[in-house]
Amino acid sequence: MPFIVCIKQKIPRPLGNKRKNNFYSGKKKSHRVKTQLMVNHRSIIIHETGHNKGIRHEYDIYKEDRFTTPKQVVNIFDLGYLGIEKDFSDELSSFPYRKKES
């Protein structure tokens, strides 16, 4: 079962106002790039995307650089990829247990 994860790496502050805005993550309050990895159960990298701007959402990166797996393989995602079951219904996907809000 491959795991899909998004790695956020801190970078030095870019020069130029437009570049600063593209790489700034408001949640982390720093400039970052994101790299998406597909890793197997032995932590061997199966697929890696290039660096993306820190402002982009993980699910948008997945939709653009999607790596297809065989139909019988279950992909495990974190909660940042919640729309996958609806958008890609032909793929088997699994999410961690999410406690219901009361």
C-alpha positions in Angstrom: 0.0 0.0 0.0 1.6 3.3 -1.0 1.4 6.3 1.2 0.9 9.7 -0.4 2.6 12.5 1.6 3.5 16.2 1.0 6.8 17.4 2.4 7.1 21.1 3.2 10.6 22.5 3.1 11.7 25.8 4.4 13.6 28.1 1.9 15.4 31.4 2.3 13.2 34.5 1.6 13.0 35.0 -2.2 13.8 38.3 -3.8 11.0 40.3 -5.4 7.5 40.9 -4.1 5.7 38.4 -6.5 8.0 35.6 -5.6 7.7 36.3 -1.9 3.9 36.0 -2.1 4.0 32.7 -4.2 6.3 30.9 -1.7 4.9 32.3 1.5 2.9 29.9 3.7 0.6 31.9 5.9 -0.1 28.9 8.1 3.6 28.3 8.9 4.5 32.0 8.7 7.6 31.2 6.5 8.6 30.7 2.8 8.4 27.1 1.7 8.3 24.7 -1.2 6.2 21.5 -1.3 7.2 18.2 -2.7 4.7 15.3 -3.0 6.0 11.7 -2.5 4.5 8.3 -3.0 6.2 5.9 -0.6 5.8 2.2 -0.1 5.6 0.3 3.2 9.4 0.0 3.3 9.9 3.8 2.9 11.2 3.5 -0.6 10.1 6.4 -2.9 8.0 5.3 -5.8 7.1 8.6 -7.3 8.2 12.2 -6.5 6.9 15.5 -8.0 9.1 18.5 -8.5 9.1 21.5 -6.1 5.9 23.5 -6.0 5.1 26.9 -4.6 4.2 26.9 -0.9 0.9 28.6 -1.6 -0.5 25.6 -3.5 -2.7 23.1 -1.8 -1.6 19.5 -1.6 -4.7 18.2 -3.4 -4.1 20.6 -6.3 -0.6 19.2 -6.7 -2.0 15.7 -6.7 -4.5 16.5 -9.4 -1.9 18.0 -11.7 1.0 15.4 -11.2 -1.1 12.3 -10.5 0.7 9.0 -10.6 -1.5 6.1 -11.5 -1.3 2.8 -9.6 -2.9 -0.5 -10.4 -6.6 -0.8 -9.6 -6.2 -3.4 -6.9 -3.7 -1.2 -4.9 -5.1 0.9 -2.1 -3.5 4.4 -1.8 -3.4 5.9 1.8 -3.8 9.6 2.0 -3.8 12.1 4.9 -6.7 14.4 5.5 -5.4 17.1 3.1 -6.7 15.0 0.2 -10.4 14.6 1.2 -11.9 15.2 -2.3 -10.1 12.3 -3.9 -12.8 9.7 -3.3 -15.3 11.9 -5.1 -13.1 13.1 -8.0 -11.2 9.8 -8.6 -13.8 7.2 -7.8 -12.0 4.5 -9.9 -9.0 4.5 -7.5 -9.0 2.7 -4.2 -8.2 5.2 -1.4 -8.0 5.1 2.3 -7.9 7.9 4.9 -7.0 7.8 8.6 -9.8 7.5 11.1 -11.4 10.9 11.7 -13.2 11.5 15.0 -16.8 12.8 14.5 -17.4 16.3 15.9 -20.2 16.5 18.4 
